[in-house]
Amino acid sequence: MSKQKLDVQAAKILTEENVKAMEYMYQQMRVFNKVMLNMKSMVRKEESKNRTEIAALLGLKLNDAEFFQVGFVGDEARNYFITQLLKHDLATAISQKYMGYDGTKLNENYRLSSSHMKVKGERIAIKPFSILVKYKDLEFLFMPASPKNWQDTTAVGVAWVCCKRDELEQVLLYVEELKTNYDAIKNSVCTLGNEFTIVDHKEKFSLESVVVTPYIKAELDLVVDMFNNFKKLEAAGVPFKRGILFAGPPGTGKTTAVNALTRDVLKAGGTVFIMSSAADWPIEKVYRFAERFKPALVVLEDFDIIASQRQMQHGGGVSSELLNILEGASGLDGVITVATTNRLDVLDEAATRHGRIDKIYAMDIPNLDMKVELLRLHLELYKVSLHLDKAVTSLRQFLEKGVTGAAISSVVLGAKQKAVSRDREVTISDLLWSAEGVRKQEGKLGF
């Protein structure tokens, strides 16, 4: 047999095998599709059964019940919300036995999980199960442990709400009201960097002890007074809006002043949002979100990055959205802005004019009296028992340099670390050793 005939015969065999393989594949696909259709039908039946049982918790038939989802920033925020509703007697826990819980496991259609979390300094152990919320004149069911069949997986920070169908609109409003009042974000410090984080704020200095000029101290006190009297200002129709900019070289106390202010804002019931320079959040959405938790403080770190001159060669520049927000043209209320920058010279004048930024404060190298006070505060902070006068005399040459508050903090801390490492108290020699080589810093503000 010639090679050509062999090739033709081989091609025919391969073709016949391909056809058989294709027929088998299509047959398997038909079987698979049939199985999938049956599974979808089973899921729909199971979903209907689950919803019927849950509606019965409210004494409703399925046709009279409405279900919708509520989102949180994460599971911890959602569970904290549940804890607060129970704590304030706004909800009661539904018996898990109704859901098939026999003390060891749940019905296979439900998932029970437990989590240990620390929110706002409290360690909370909670099993997220269904609660019956009684708020004002309505009752509705809140279910953070969702039946698996409603979705493939339970999304992070998602819960289901079941209510009477003709009360849906009012329940939606009540849920948003409760979320605002008892959300983990309320009266907390939230950082907006690469991700959204609720932080446990700890500031080493109070507003009373922070070392700033009298003008800055008066401004910080005014902001705290506004937070303490938010309802009074709102009732009088006075806009709760102010823009403050702290400008100065690194280490001159901008962050310390903001942190001390944050501490007193929290005491006054406010919520603080800190937007770092690394953040890529739409500025209007940040302020809209902050307004939900008013009175709120928005801190814009490295203000020069988002409010630089529009004609600068590196591109970017201040946006019209930011200008409208600072001016109040966007209709926002209940939010105060505090911005910080090391580069006042690159800021766009449109962003810093009156009505957008009300006051610009220079935070320069502290004078000698302020340095002595900073030294005293840090000796107390790190529990150094040296007499202040003796420490000042020994460090006078250092203090007379152009050193910042951050440098003074670093010197005292370094002395403390050395002494503790050697199991003894801090000495003057430790302070002098720690102060060696500290660089002089020149203040260049652009005023």
C-alpha positions in Angstrom: 0.0 0.0 0.0 1.3 3.4 -1.0 2.1 6.1 1.6 -0.6 8.3 0.1 -3.3 5.6 0.6 -2.0 5.0 4.2 -2.3 8.7 4.9 -5.9 8.8 3.5 -6.9 5.8 5.6 -5.4 7.2 8.8 -7.1 10.5 8.2 -10.5 8.7 7.8 -10.0 6.8 11.1 -9.0 9.9 12.9 -12.1 11.7 11.5 -14.4 8.9 12.6 -12.8 9.0 16.1 -13.2 12.7 16.3 -16.9 12.5 15.4 -17.4 9.8 18.1 -15.5 11.9 20.6 -17.6 15.0 19.8 -20.8 13.1 20.0 -19.8 11.7 23.4 -18.8 15.2 24.6 -22.2 16.7 23.5 -24.0 13.8 25.2 -22.1 14.5 28.5 -22.9 18.2 28.2 -26.6 17.5 27.8 -26.5 15.3 30.9 -24.6 18.0 32.8 -27.0 20.7 31.7 -29.9 18.6 32.8 -28.3 18.0 36.2 -27.6 21.7 36.6 -31.2 22.6 35.8 -32.4 20.1 38.4 -30.0 21.5 40.9 -31.2 25.1 40.2 -34.8 23.9 40.7 -33.8 22.3 44.0 -32.0 25.5 45.1 -35.1 27.6 44.3 -37.3 25.2 46.3 -34.9 25.2 49.2 -34.6 29.0 49.1 -38.4 29.3 49.2 -38.6 26.9 52.1 -35.9 28.8 54.1 -37.6 32.1 53.4 -41.0 30.7 54.4 -39.5 29.6 57.8 -37.9 33.0 58.4 -41.0 34.9 57.5 -42.8 32.8 60.0 -40.6 34.2 62.7 -42.4 37.5 62.2 -45.8 35.8 61.9 -45.9 36.4 58.2 -46.6 34.3 55.1 -43.9 34.4 52.5 -46.0 36.5 50.1 -46.4 39.2 52.8 -42.6 39.3 53.6 -39.8 41.3 52.0 -36.1 40.5 52.1 -33.2 42.9 51.4 -29.4 43.0 52.1 -27.5 45.5 54.3 -23.8 46.1 53.9 -21.1 46.9 56.4 -17.4 47.6 56.1 -16.6 44.1 57.4 -17.8 41.3 59.6 -16.5 43.0 62.7 -18.4 46.1 62.0 -21.6 44.1 61.4 -21.2 42.0 64.6 -20.4 45.2 66.6 -23.7 46.6 65.3 -25.6 43.6 66.5 -24.0 43.8 69.9 -25.0 47.4 70.2 -28.6 46.7 69.4 -28.8 44.0 72.0 -26.9 46.1 74.5 -29.4 49.0 74.1 -32.4 46.7 74.3 -33.4 47.4 70.8 -33.4 43.7 69.8 -33.8 40.3 71.2 -32.1 37.1 70.1 -34.3 34.6 68.2 -34.1 31.0 69.4 -31.7 29.1 67.3 -33.7 25.9 67.8 -36.3 27.3 65.4 -33.5 27.3 62.8 -32.7 23.6 63.5 -30.0 24.2 66.2 -29.9 21.2 68.6 -27.0 22.4 70.8 -24.2 21.0 68.6 -25.0 21.9 65.0 -27.4 23.8 62.8 -29.6 22.5 60.1 -27.5 22.0 57.0 -29.0 25.0 55.3 -27.5 27.4 57.9 -24.1 28.4 58.9 -23.1 29.2 62.5 -19.9 31.0 63.1 -18.3 32.6 66.1 -15.7 35.4 66.2 -13.6 37.1 68.8 -13.1 40.7 68.1 -11.8 43.9 69.7 -13.7 47.0 68.7 -13.2 50.4 70.5 -11.1 48.6 73.1 -13.8 46.1 74.1 -13.2 42.4 73.5 -16.5 40.9 72.3 -17.3 37.2 71.8 -20.4 36.9 69.7 -22.2 34.2 67.7 -23.8 36.0 64.9 -27.4 34.7 64.8 -30.7 36.2 64.0 -32.1 39.0 66.1 -35.6 40.5 66.2 -35.3 44.3 66.1 -38.1 46.4 67.7 -37.5 50.0 66.8 -40.1 52.7 67.2 -43.3 51.3 65.9 -42.0 48.4 63.7 -40.5 44.9 64.0 -38.1 43.3 61.6 -35.6 40.5 61.5 -31.8 40.9 61.1 -29.9 37.9 60.0 -26.1 38.1 59.7 -25.7 34.3 59.4 -27.4 34.0 56.0 -28.7 30.7 54.6 -26.1 29.4 52.1 -28.6 28.9 49.3 -29.3 32.6 49.0 -25.9 33.1 47.6 -22.9 30.8 46.9 -21.1 32.4 49.9 -21.9 34.9 52.5 -20.2 38.2 51.6 -18.1 40.0 54.1 -20.1 42.4 56.2 -23.4 41.5 54.6 -26.6 40.7 56.5 -30.2 40.0 55.5 -33.3 41.9 56.8 -36.8 40.5 56.7 -39.8 42.7 57.2 -43.5 43.1 56.4 -43.8 44.0 52.7 -45.9 47.1 53.1 -43.5 48.4 55.7 -40.4 48.1 53.5 -39.9 51.8 52.9 -40.1 52.7 56.6 -37.8 49.8 57.6 -35.2 50.9 55.1 -35.1 54.3 56.7 -35.0 52.8 60.2 -32.1 50.5 59.3 -30.1 53.4 58.0 -30.9 55.4 61.1 -29.7 52.5 63.3 -26.6 52.0 61.3 -25.7 55.6 61.7 -26.3 55.6 65.5 -24.8 52.3 66.3 -22.3 51.7 63.5 -18.7 50.8 64.6 -17.6 53.8 62.6 -19.6 56.2 64.8 -17.4 58.1 67.3 -14.3 56.3 66.0 -11.1 57.2 64.1 -11.1 55.8 60.5 -8.0 55.9 58.3 -8.4 56.0 54.5 -5.1 54.8 53.0 -4.8 51.9 50.7 -7.8 50.4 52.6 -10.4 51.6 55.0 -9.5 50.9 58.6 -11.1 51.6 62.0 -8.2 52.3 64.4 -8.0 52.3 68.2 -6.9 55.9 68.7 -4.3 56.5 71.5 -2.8 59.9 71.9 0.1 60.5 74.3 -0.8 64.2 74.9 -4.0 66.0 75.6 -5.1 69.2 74.0 -4.4 71.0 77.3 -0.7 69.9 77.3 0.1 70.1 73.6 2.9 72.7 73.0 1.7 75.2 70.4 1.4 79.0 70.0 -1.5 80.7 71.8 -3.2 81.4 68.4 -3.2 77.7 67.5 -4.3 76.7 70.9 -7.3 79.1 70.6 -8.2 77.6 67.2 -8.1 74.0 68.5 -10.3 75.0 71.4 -12.8 76.6 69.0 -13.1 73.4 67.0 -13.7 71.3 70.1 -16.3 73.9 71.3 -18.1 73.5 68.0 -18.2 69.7 68.4 -19.5 70.1 71.9 -22.2 72.5 70.7 -23.1 70.8 67.4 -26.8 70.5 68.1 -27.0 74.2 69.3 -25.3 75.4 66.1 -27.5 73.2 64.0 -30.7 74.5 65.8 -29.5 78.1 65.3 -28.9 77.5 61.5 -25.2 78.2 61.9 -23.2 76.2 59.3 -21.0 73.5 60.9 -18.1 74.1 58.5 -14.5 75.3 58.9 -11.2 74.8 57.1 -7.8 74.9 59.0 -4.4 74.4 57.5 -1.3 73.6 59.6 1.9 74.3 57.6 5.5 73.7 58.6 8.6 71.6 58.4 8.5 67.9 59.4 8.6 67.3 63.2 7.2 70.7 64.2 4.0 69.3 65.8 1.4 69.2 63.1 0.5 65.6 63.6 0.7 65.9 67.4 -1.7 68.8 67.4 -4.1 66.9 65.1 -3.9 63.8 67.3 -4.6 65.8 70.4 -7.6 67.5 68.6 -8.8 64.0 67.6 -8.8 62.9 71.2 -11.1 65.8 72.2 -13.4 65.5 69.2 -14.0 61.8 70.1 -14.9 62.9 73.7 -17.4 65.4 72.2 -19.1 62.6 70.3 -17.5 63.3 66.9 -16.2 60.9 64.3 -12.8 61.4 62.6 -11.7 60.4 59.1 -8.0 60.6 58.3 -7.1 60.6 54.6 -3.5 59.8 54.1 -1.4 60.9 51.1 -1.4 57.3 49.8 -5.2 57.2 49.5 -6.8 57.0 46.2 -10.4 57.7 47.4 -12.7 60.0 45.5 -12.7 63.2 47.6 -16.4 63.9 47.3 -17.3 60.3 48.4 -15.1 60.7 51.4 -16.9 63.8 52.5 -20.4 62.4 51.7 -19.6 59.4 53.8 -18.3 61.5 56.7 -21.5 63.6 56.6 -23.4 60.5 57.5 -21.6 60.5 60.8 -21.8 64.2 61.6 -20.4 66.0 63.4 -17.3 64.8 61.7 -13.7 65.8 61.3 -11.8 65.1 58.1 -8.0 65.3 58.3 -6.3 65.7 54.9 -2.6 64.7 55.4 0.0 66.1 52.9 -2.5 68.6 51.6 0.0 69.7 48.9 -0.5 66.4 47.1 -4.2 66.9 46.4 -4.2 70.8 46.3 -1.1 71.7 44.4 -0.9 74.4 41.7 -2.7 73.4 38.5 0.0 74.7 36.2 2.9 72.7 37.8 4.8 70.5 35.4 4.3 67.2 37.2 0.6 67.3 36.5 -2.3 66.8 38.8 -3.3 69.8 40.8 -6.3 70.8 42.9 -9.7 69.4 41.6 -12.9 71.4 41.3 -14.6 68.8 43.5 -12.2 69.6 46.4 -12.7 73.4 45.9 -16.5 73.0 45.9 -16.3 70.9 49.1 -14.1 73.3 50.9 -16.2 76.2 49.9 -19.5 74.5 50.9 -20.9 74.7 47.4 -21.5 70.9 47.3 -24.2 71.3 50.0 -22.3 69.3 52.6 -22.7 70.2 56.3 -21.6 68.9 59.6 -17.9 68.3 58.6 -14.8 70.3 59.6 -11.6 70.0 57.7 -8.1 70.1 59.1 -5.2 69.8 56.6 -1.5 69.6 57.0 1.4 70.3 54.7 5.2 70.6 54.6 5.0 72.5 51.2 2.9 75.6 51.5 4.8 77.0 48.5 3.2 74.6 46.0 -0.4 74.9 47.1 -2.9 76.4 44.7 -4.1 79.8 45.9 -7.7 78.8 45.0 -7.6 76.1 47.6 -6.3 78.3 50.4 -8.4 81.4 49.9 -10.8 82.5 52.6 -14.1 80.6 52.6 -12.2 77.4 51.8 -9.4 77.5 54.2 -10.4 79.9 57.0 -7.0 80.0 58.8 -3.5 79.0 57.9 -1.2 78.5 60.9 2.6 78.4 60.7 4.1 75.6 62.8 7.8 76.6 62.8 10.8 75.5 64.9 9.6 76.0 68.6 11.2 78.8 70.6 13.4 78.0 73.7 10.5 78.2 76.2 8.4 75.8 74.1 11.4 73.4 73.8 11.7 73.4 77.6 8.0 72.6 77.9 8.4 69.8 75.4 11.3 68.4 77.3 9.3 68.4 80.5 6.3 66.7 78.9 8.5 63.9 77.4 10.4 63.4 80.6 7.1 62.8 82.3 5.8 60.7 79.4 8.7 58.3 79.5 8.9 58.4 83.3 12.4 59.9 83.5 13.0 61.1 87.1 15.7 63.6 86.3 15.1 67.2 87.6 13.9 69.4 84.7 16.3 72.3 85.5 19.3 70.0 85.5 18.2 68.4 82.2 17.7 71.8 80.6 21.1 73.1 81.8 22.9 70.0 80.5 21.0 70.1 77.1 21.1 73.9 76.6 23.5 73.7 73.6 21.2 71.1 72.0 18.0 73.0 72.8 19.5 76.2 71.3 19.9 74.5 67.9 17.1 74.6 65.4 15.6 71.3 66.7 12.0 70.3 66.6 9.6 68.7 69.1 10.1 65.4 67.3 13.9 65.6 67.9 13.3 66.3 71.6 11.0 63.3 71.8 13.6 61.1 70.1 16.4 62.2 72.4 14.4 61.4 75.6 13.2 58.1 74.2 16.7 57.1 73.2 18.0 57.8 76.7 15.2 55.8 78.2 15.8 52.8 75.9 19.5 52.8 76.7 18.9 52.9 80.5 16.2 50.2 80.6 18.4 48.0 78.4 21.1 48.2 81.1 18.7 47.9 84.1 19.2 51.3 85.5 17.6 54.8 85.7 18.2 57.5 83.0 21.2 59.7 83.7 22.3 63.1 82.2 25.0 61.2 80.4 22.3 59.2 78.6 20.5 62.3 77.5 23.8 63.8 76.2 24.6 60.6 74.4 21.2 60.5 72.8 21.4 64.2 71.7 24.7 63.7 69.9 24.5 64.1 66.2 21.0 65.5 66.1 20.7 67.6 63.0 19.7 71.3 63.0 16.5 71.8 61.0 15.6 75.1 59.2 12.1 76.2 59.0 11.0 77.1 55.4 7.3 77.8 55.3 7.0 80.2 52.3 5.2 82.9 54.2 
